[in-house]
Amino acid sequence: MRDLWQMLPNWGQDSLLLLALLAPAALIGALVLRGFRLGPLLRGLIRRQLWISAVFTLLIAVSVGLGVGLIAQERGLRQGTAQAAAKFDLVIAAPGSEFTAMLAAVYLQPSDMALIDGPSYAAIAAHPEAALVAPIGFGDSWNGLPSVGTTPQFLQHLAPDLAEGRIFATGAEAVAGARVPIALGAQFTPAHGLGHDAEAEAHAGFSYTVVGRMPLTGTPWDRALLVPIESVWSLHGMGSGHAEGWDGTLGAAFDPAAFPGTPAVLVRAKSLAASYGMQAEYATDRTMAFFPGTILARLHALMGDIRQVMSVLALITQVLVTAGVLAGLMLLTRLIARRLALLRGLGAPRRFVFALTWAYAVSLIGLGTALGLVFGLAATAAISAAITARTDILVQSTLGWPELHLVAGFFSLTAVLALLPAFLTMNRPVIADLRG
């Protein structure tokens, strides 16, 4: 049986699991409603209590919508962070926290980091298995947006085809990210530092000219300004990183003795095996090498645990909400007790009243659940947009099979809970209810 299950495609497994979760509600419905035609009475009952029914339905819809919307964000955030790190095969930095180095080098989060010295960088750049080695320097900003120093080769790797213009060719040129509000040809003077600590006048008298714009990547680099690493060093009084007689070619071989240092180095090896080899080789007392994907995998594993907790909490929350709705339904059945007692007085069997009450409750639950999926789509889009705006990581969350499974389980469980008010209504005293 397990082998047969494994042979099924993913959509087949998910579909069968969805049907299995809905099966309890379907089975109960078949048993409870067997032999009865409740449509006209059920519609009349809902119309008679329209506003109360609408309130209960919306309460369930909001609960389901928020629950599935929040859970769907975990998957969208995982995909967005993975996409943002896709271009960063191997990162080498000075010894310290790999997580901090990844946030700084990949996601451009401000961090205080030690620098890799010239000899260490020269050894990395000269490695026979390295296809691309590029320094990444940060610390300056413009209007709160990071100004990142690097090489033309790194820019070509990050965005092979620019949306506008060209790659910088001199120390006074820059390339803007897709979401930086600056036009081609415009000039800007970088501030030293980021945020409230930025010193706007530190680099007065110098300005960059924007000569290109990157395409939209869905990463924090969309809100960055990329400039030559040589100009970053020069602005801070550390030279150009090149030996005397440098011809001005950006990104050319740096001189170990003149290299001022860089907080991070991006490395792209010629093969996957070479990447692992370099990662092991540069795990020394002077450097640390890590795969951002590995760090993300650890983070995603933690997020997976959080997702499970969130799923359970969402299910519990929805059950509690539905329990409250069912308690309200029990009160509502007292309001319609006289009508139900009249049915009993006209000869309707107790099971008919039981079926009508259960069908009424499940109709509200089912409608609320369906509306909840619609609300969930809207909530997912709104939360994704808010996360993207706050983090500059493109998050595109949609409802998937996990959310459908959660909703199906919720519906079946609440369909079982709906048996309680139906049972209590069935056993109410007819004479007392007729007398009001």
C-alpha positions as CSV (number, residue, x, y, z in Angstrom):
1,M,0.0,0.0,0.0
2,R,2.8,2.4,0.8
3,D,4.5,1.6,-2.5
4,L,1.2,2.4,-4.3
5,W,0.9,5.7,-2.4
6,Q,4.5,6.6,-3.3
7,M,3.7,5.9,-7.0
8,L,1.0,8.6,-7.0
9,P,1.9,12.1,-8.3
10,N,2.0,14.8,-5.6
11,W,-1.4,16.3,-6.8
12,G,-2.9,12.8,-6.6
13,Q,-1.7,12.4,-3.0
14,D,-2.9,15.8,-2.1
15,S,-6.3,15.2,-3.7
16,L,-6.8,11.9,-1.9
17,L,-5.8,13.5,1.4
18,L,-8.3,16.3,0.8
19,L,-11.1,13.8,0.1
20,A,-10.2,11.8,3.2
21,L,-10.4,14.9,5.4
22,L,-13.8,15.8,3.9
23,A,-15.1,12.2,4.2
24,P,-16.3,12.4,7.9
25,A,-18.5,15.4,7.1
26,A,-19.8,13.7,3.9
27,L,-20.5,10.4,5.8
28,I,-22.3,12.2,8.7
29,G,-24.4,14.2,6.2
30,A,-25.4,11.0,4.3
31,L,-26.5,9.3,7.5
32,V,-28.3,12.3,9.1
33,L,-30.0,13.6,5.9
34,R,-31.0,10.1,4.5
35,G,-34.6,10.1,3.4
36,F,-35.4,13.8,4.0
37,R,-35.9,16.7,1.6
38,L,-34.9,19.7,3.8
39,G,-34.3,22.3,1.1
40,P,-37.4,24.4,1.3
41,L,-37.5,24.4,5.1
42,L,-33.8,25.0,5.4
43,R,-34.0,28.0,3.1
44,G,-37.0,29.4,4.9
45,L,-35.2,29.0,8.3
46,I,-32.1,30.9,7.0
47,R,-34.3,33.7,5.5
48,R,-36.2,34.0,8.8
49,Q,-32.9,34.4,10.7
50,L,-31.0,36.1,8.0
51,W,-29.0,38.7,10.0
52,I,-28.0,36.3,12.7
53,S,-27.1,33.7,10.2
54,A,-25.0,36.3,8.3
55,V,-23.1,37.3,11.5
56,F,-22.3,33.6,12.3
57,T,-21.2,33.0,8.7
58,L,-18.9,36.1,8.6
59,L,-17.4,35.2,12.0
60,I,-16.3,31.8,10.6
61,A,-15.2,33.4,7.3
62,V,-12.9,35.9,9.0
63,S,-11.4,33.1,11.3
64,V,-10.7,30.8,8.3
65,G,-9.4,33.6,6.1
66,L,-6.9,34.9,8.7
67,G,-5.8,31.4,9.6
68,V,-5.0,30.2,6.1
69,G,-3.6,33.7,5.1
70,L,-1.1,33.7,7.9
71,I,0.0,30.1,7.3
72,A,0.4,30.7,3.6
73,Q,2.9,33.4,4.3
74,E,5.5,31.0,5.7
75,R,5.7,29.2,2.3
76,G,5.8,32.5,0.4
77,L,8.5,33.9,2.7
78,R,10.6,30.7,2.3
79,Q,10.4,31.0,-1.4
80,G,11.2,34.7,-1.4
81,T,14.2,34.4,0.8
82,A,15.5,31.5,-1.3
83,Q,15.1,33.5,-4.5
84,A,17.0,36.4,-2.9
85,A,19.9,34.1,-2.1
86,A,19.9,32.3,-5.5
87,K,22.8,34.3,-6.9
88,F,25.0,33.9,-3.9
89,D,26.7,30.5,-4.3
90,L,29.4,30.8,-1.7
91,V,30.2,33.7,0.6
92,I,33.5,34.2,2.4
93,A,33.9,36.6,5.3
94,A,36.0,37.2,8.4
95,P,35.3,34.7,11.3
96,G,32.1,35.5,13.1
97,S,28.4,34.8,12.8
98,E,27.4,33.1,9.5
99,F,23.9,34.3,10.0
100,T,25.0,37.9,10.5
101,A,27.3,37.7,7.5
102,M,24.5,36.3,5.3
103,L,22.1,39.1,6.4
104,A,24.6,41.7,5.5
105,A,26.0,40.3,2.2
106,V,22.8,38.8,0.8
107,Y,20.0,40.9,2.3
108,L,21.9,44.1,2.9
109,Q,21.1,44.4,6.6
110,P,23.4,46.8,8.4
111,S,26.0,44.9,10.5
112,D,29.4,45.6,12.0
113,M,31.7,43.0,10.4
114,A,35.5,42.5,10.5
115,L,37.3,42.8,7.1
116,I,39.1,40.2,5.0
117,D,42.7,41.3,4.5
118,G,44.5,41.7,1.2
119,P,46.5,38.4,1.3
120,S,43.4,36.4,2.1
121,Y,41.5,38.0,-0.7
122,A,44.3,37.5,-3.1
123,A,44.5,33.8,-2.3
124,I,40.7,33.5,-2.9
125,A,40.9,35.4,-6.2
126,A,43.8,33.3,-7.4
127,H,42.1,30.0,-6.6
128,P,42.1,27.8,-9.8
129,E,38.5,26.6,-9.2
130,A,37.1,30.1,-8.8
131,A,35.1,31.4,-11.7
132,L,34.1,34.7,-10.1
133,V,35.5,36.4,-7.0
134,A,34.0,39.8,-6.1
135,P,34.3,42.0,-2.9
136,I,31.2,43.4,-1.4
137,G,31.6,46.6,0.6
138,F,28.8,48.4,2.4
139,G,28.5,51.2,4.9
140,D,27.3,54.2,2.8
141,S,23.8,55.2,1.9
142,W,21.7,57.7,0.0
143,N,18.3,58.8,1.3
144,G,18.3,55.7,3.6
145,L,19.1,53.3,0.8
146,P,22.3,51.3,0.9
147,S,25.2,52.2,-1.4
148,V,27.1,49.0,-2.0
149,G,30.6,48.8,-3.5
150,T,31.5,45.9,-5.7
151,T,32.9,45.1,-9.2
152,P,31.5,45.2,-12.7
153,Q,31.8,41.4,-12.8
154,F,29.6,41.0,-9.7
155,L,27.0,43.4,-11.2
156,Q,27.1,41.3,-14.4
157,H,26.5,38.2,-12.4
158,L,23.6,39.7,-10.4
159,A,21.9,41.2,-13.4
160,P,23.2,40.0,-16.8
161,D,20.9,42.3,-18.7
162,L,20.3,45.8,-17.3
163,A,16.8,47.3,-17.6
164,E,18.3,50.6,-18.6
165,G,21.7,52.1,-19.4
166,R,25.0,50.3,-18.8
167,I,27.3,49.0,-16.1
168,F,29.6,51.6,-14.3
169,A,33.0,52.1,-16.0
170,T,34.6,54.8,-13.8
171,G,34.8,55.5,-10.1
172,A,32.2,58.2,-10.3
173,E,29.4,56.1,-11.9
174,A,26.7,54.0,-10.3
175,V,23.9,51.6,-11.2
176,A,20.6,51.9,-9.4
177,G,18.4,49.1,-8.3
178,A,15.0,48.7,-9.9
179,R,13.1,50.4,-7.0
180,V,15.5,53.2,-6.3
181,P,13.7,56.5,-7.0
182,I,16.4,58.2,-9.0
183,A,16.6,58.8,-12.8
184,L,19.4,57.9,-15.2
185,G,21.8,60.8,-15.5
186,A,21.0,62.0,-12.0
187,Q,23.8,62.6,-9.5
188,F,23.9,61.8,-5.8
189,T,26.3,62.2,-2.9
190,P,26.5,59.2,-0.6
191,A,26.2,59.6,3.2
192,H,28.5,57.8,5.5
193,G,26.5,55.2,7.4
194,L,22.9,54.2,7.4
195,G,19.7,55.4,9.0
196,H,19.9,58.0,11.8
197,D,23.6,57.5,12.1
198,A,24.4,58.5,8.6
199,E,26.7,61.5,8.2
200,A,25.4,63.4,5.2
201,E,28.4,65.7,4.8
202,A,31.1,63.1,5.2
203,H,31.6,62.8,1.5
204,A,30.7,66.3,0.4
205,G,32.2,67.4,-2.8
206,F,31.9,64.0,-4.4
207,S,29.0,62.6,-6.4
208,Y,28.1,59.6,-8.4
209,T,26.3,59.7,-11.8
210,V,23.7,57.0,-12.3
211,V,24.4,55.3,-15.7
212,G,22.3,52.2,-15.4
213,R,19.3,50.5,-13.7
214,M,19.0,46.9,-12.8
215,P,15.9,44.9,-13.7
216,L,13.5,44.0,-10.9
217,T,14.9,41.0,-9.0
218,G,12.5,40.7,-6.1
219,T,15.5,41.1,-3.6
220,P,16.8,43.8,-1.3
221,W,19.2,44.7,-4.1
222,D,16.3,46.4,-5.9
223,R,16.6,49.1,-3.3
224,A,20.4,49.5,-3.5
225,L,22.8,51.6,-5.4
226,L,25.8,49.7,-6.7
227,V,29.0,51.6,-7.1
228,P,32.7,50.7,-7.8
229,I,34.4,49.2,-4.7
230,E,37.4,51.4,-5.6
231,S,35.5,54.6,-5.1
232,V,34.2,53.4,-1.7
233,W,37.7,52.8,-0.5
234,S,38.9,56.1,-1.9
235,L,36.1,58.0,-0.2
236,H,37.1,56.6,3.1
237,G,40.8,57.5,2.6
238,M,41.9,53.9,2.1
239,G,43.2,54.1,-1.5
240,S,41.9,52.3,-4.5
241,G,43.0,48.7,-3.7
242,H,45.4,48.7,-6.7
243,A,49.1,49.2,-7.0
244,E,50.7,52.4,-8.2
245,G,50.3,52.9,-12.0
246,W,46.8,51.5,-12.0
247,D,45.1,52.2,-15.3
248,G,41.7,52.8,-13.9
249,T,40.1,49.5,-15.0
250,L,37.5,48.6,-12.4
251,G,37.5,45.2,-10.8
252,A,41.0,44.3,-12.1
253,A,43.3,42.3,-10.0
254,F,43.8,44.0,-6.6
255,D,47.1,44.4,-5.0
256,P,47.4,42.5,-1.7
257,A,49.5,45.2,-0.1
258,A,47.1,48.0,-1.1
259,F,43.9,46.1,-0.5
260,P,42.0,47.9,2.3
261,G,39.8,45.0,3.2
262,T,36.3,43.9,2.5
263,P,33.5,42.6,4.8
264,A,32.4,39.9,2.4
265,V,33.4,38.1,-0.8
266,L,31.1,36.4,-3.3
267,V,32.6,33.3,-4.9
268,R,31.2,31.3,-7.7
269,A,33.2,28.2,-8.3
270,K,33.5,26.3,-11.6
271,S,31.6,23.3,-10.3
272,L,29.5,22.2,-7.3
273,A,32.3,19.9,-6.1
274,A,34.7,22.9,-6.3
275,S,32.3,25.0,-4.2
276,Y,32.4,22.4,-1.4
277,G,36.1,22.2,-1.7
278,M,36.6,25.9,-1.4
279,Q,34.1,26.1,1.5
280,A,36.2,23.6,3.4
281,E,39.5,25.2,2.4
282,Y,38.6,28.7,3.6
283,A,37.1,27.6,6.9
284,T,40.2,28.9,8.8
285,D,41.1,31.1,11.6
286,R,41.3,34.1,9.2
287,T,38.2,33.4,7.1
288,M,34.9,31.6,7.2
289,A,33.1,30.3,4.1
290,F,29.4,29.3,4.0
291,F,26.6,28.6,1.6
292,P,23.7,31.0,2.1
293,G,21.4,28.2,1.0
294,T,22.6,26.0,3.9
295,I,22.0,28.8,6.4
296,L,18.5,29.3,4.9
297,A,17.8,25.6,5.1
298,R,18.4,25.8,8.8
299,L,16.2,28.8,9.1
300,H,13.5,27.2,7.0
301,A,13.6,24.1,9.2
302,L,12.9,26.3,12.1
303,M,10.2,28.0,10.2
304,G,8.8,24.6,9.4
305,D,8.5,23.9,13.1
306,I,6.8,27.3,13.5
307,R,4.5,26.4,10.7
308,Q,3.3,23.3,12.4
309,V,2.7,25.3,15.6
310,M,0.9,27.9,13.6
311,S,-1.2,25.3,11.9
312,V,-2.3,23.8,15.2
313,L,-3.0,27.2,16.7
314,A,-5.0,28.2,13.7
315,L,-7.0,25.0,13.8
316,I,-7.6,25.4,17.6
317,T,-8.6,29.1,17.1
318,Q,-11.0,28.1,14.3
319,V,-12.5,25.3,16.4
320,L,-13.0,27.7,19.3
321,V,-14.6,30.2,17.1
322,T,-16.9,27.6,15.7
323,A,-17.6,26.3,19.2
324,G,-18.7,29.8,20.0
325,V,-20.9,29.8,16.9
326,L,-22.4,26.5,17.8
327,A,-23.1,27.9,21.3
328,G,-24.9,30.7,19.6
329,L,-26.7,28.2,17.4
330,M,-27.9,26.5,20.5
331,L,-29.3,29.8,21.7
332,L,-30.7,30.4,18.2
333,T,-32.5,27.1,18.3
334,R,-34.3,28.3,21.3
335,L,-35.5,31.2,19.3
336,I,-36.9,28.9,16.7
337,A,-37.9,26.2,19.1
338,R,-41.6,27.0,18.7
339,R,-41.4,26.4,14.9
340,L,-39.5,23.2,15.4
341,A,-42.0,22.1,18.0
342,L,-44.8,22.9,15.6
343,L,-43.2,20.6,13.1
344,R,-43.1,17.9,15.8
345,G,-46.8,18.6,16.5
346,L,-47.6,18.2,12.8
347,G,-46.1,14.7,12.9
348,A,-42.5,15.3,12.0
349,P,-40.3,12.7,13.5
350,R,-37.6,13.6,16.0
351,R,-34.9,12.6,13.5
352,F,-36.3,15.1,11.0
353,V,-35.9,18.0,13.5
354,F,-32.4,16.6,14.3
355,A,-31.5,16.6,10.6
356,L,-32.9,20.1,10.0
357,T,-31.0,21.6,12.9
358,W,-27.7,19.9,11.9
359,A,-28.2,21.0,8.2
360,Y,-28.8,24.6,9.3
361,A,-25.6,24.6,11.4
362,V,-23.5,22.9,8.7
363,S,-24.9,25.2,6.0
364,L,-23.6,28.3,7.9
365,I,-20.3,26.6,8.6
366,G,-19.9,25.5,5.0
367,L,-20.7,28.9,3.6
368,G,-18.4,30.6,6.2
369,T,-15.6,28.2,5.2
370,A,-16.0,28.9,1.5
371,L,-16.1,32.7,2.1
372,G,-13.1,32.2,4.4
373,L,-11.0,30.9,1.4
374,V,-11.9,34.0,-0.5
375,F,-11.0,36.2,2.4
376,G,-7.8,34.1,2.8
377,L,-6.8,35.0,-0.8
378,A,-7.3,38.7,-0.1
379,A,-5.5,38.4,3.3
380,T,-2.6,36.6,1.7
381,A,-2.2,39.2,-1.0
382,A,-2.3,42.0,1.6
383,I,0.1,40.4,4.0
384,S,2.5,39.5,1.1
385,A,2.5,43.1,0.0
386,A,3.2,44.4,3.5
387,I,6.1,41.9,4.0
388,T,7.6,42.8,0.5
389,A,7.4,46.5,1.4
390,R,9.1,46.0,4.8
391,T,11.8,43.6,3.7
392,D,12.3,44.3,0.0
393,I,12.1,40.5,-0.5
394,L,9.4,39.7,-3.1
395,V,6.9,37.5,-1.3
396,Q,4.2,36.0,-3.5
397,S,2.0,33.8,-1.4
398,T,-0.9,31.8,-2.7
399,L,-3.2,29.3,-1.0
400,G,-2.0,25.8,-1.7
401,W,-2.8,22.2,-0.7
402,P,-1.7,22.6,2.9
403,E,-4.2,25.4,3.4
404,L,-7.0,23.4,1.7
405,H,-6.2,20.4,3.9
406,L,-6.4,22.6,7.0
407,V,-9.8,24.0,5.9
408,A,-11.1,20.6,5.0
409,G,-10.1,19.2,8.4
410,F,-11.7,22.2,10.1
411,F,-15.0,21.7,8.2
412,S,-15.2,18.0,9.1
413,L,-14.4,18.6,12.7
414,T,-17.0,21.4,13.1
415,A,-19.6,19.2,11.2
416,V,-19.1,16.7,14.0
417,L,-19.5,19.4,16.7
418,A,-22.7,20.5,15.0
419,L,-24.3,17.2,16.1
420,L,-24.5,18.5,19.7
421,P,-27.0,21.4,19.2
422,A,-29.0,19.2,16.8
423,F,-29.2,16.4,19.5
424,L,-30.3,18.9,22.2
425,T,-32.9,20.4,19.9
426,M,-34.3,17.0,19.1
427,N,-34.9,16.3,22.8
428,R,-36.6,19.6,23.7
429,P,-40.1,19.2,25.3
430,V,-42.7,19.8,22.5
431,I,-45.5,21.0,24.8
432,A,-43.4,23.6,26.6
433,D,-42.0,25.0,23.3
434,L,-45.5,25.2,21.8
435,R,-46.7,27.2,24.8
436,G,-43.7,29.5,24.4
